[in-house]
């Protein structure tokens, strides 16, 4: 007869993961912010300079990437506008869709480090 003993560390692992979630999300948000800045229209640089991350915290596991100008939303949504300085519309949505797998992998990698 064979005997197997198992020690359960699930609660410890769950606590480690929960503690690492904000940092993992914030890392991914910073990646998205940098890609979005590169994709944003540039005329005088104000829009690109307004990019920011509102970080996730232990009590709120959501990180936000935003651009803070009065015209940011319109620049993002107007598909027909000309952007002679570079960049273009959907500067936040485009990088999110294009790099979605990379963002998930970055989060998973950070969480995997604590397991």
Secondary structure, DSSP 8 states (H G I E B T S, - for coil): ---------HHHHHHHHHHHHHHHHHHHHHHHHHHHHHHS--SSSHHHHTEEEE--BTTB---EEEE-STTHHHHHH-TT---TTS--S-TTHHHHHHTHHHHHHHHHHHHHTT-
